Amino acid sequence: MKMQELDHVVLTVTDFEKTVEFYTRVLGMELESFSEDRKALRFGRQKINLHKAGKEIFPHARNPLPGSADLCFLTDLPLLQVIEHFNSMGIEILNGPVQKTGATGPIFSVYIQNPDGNLLEIAKPVTT
């Protein structure tokens, strides 16, 4: 067996409205509603499904907790533009830009947190 790509991840959140507002306004994702009032954030060919803390949808992780994720998103924007965008929105940059190693090679990254404290890495692949 061999996996091809990641379809979605699930974030457990304390507040749907704050989470949706952050990901749509700050990161440009699109809100998607589906079966029985479920919510997801769509970007590219992936999505983030949202579970409300204390009301997780079965099946779920053994110990789903808000603020326990560490995610890396790729952008095609120059990182200086990303930094300016975060600064204009009052989003604190925790670290960066720094060079890291992504799934397909070197990346330059900046780090922020979402409303639940999950670590978000926004990265631009290094082009030669």
NORKADA-V562977 format. One record per helix or strand of 2 or more residues. SS is the DSSP state (hx for helix, st for strand). FROM is the first residue (numbers start at 1). LEN is the number of residues. Records with the same first field share a line. If there is no record, write none. Layout:
SS = FROM-LEN + FROM-LEN
//
This chain:
st = 8-6 + 30-5 + 38-6 + 46-7 + 70-5 + 95-7 + 106-8 + 119-7
hx = 16-10 + 79-10
//
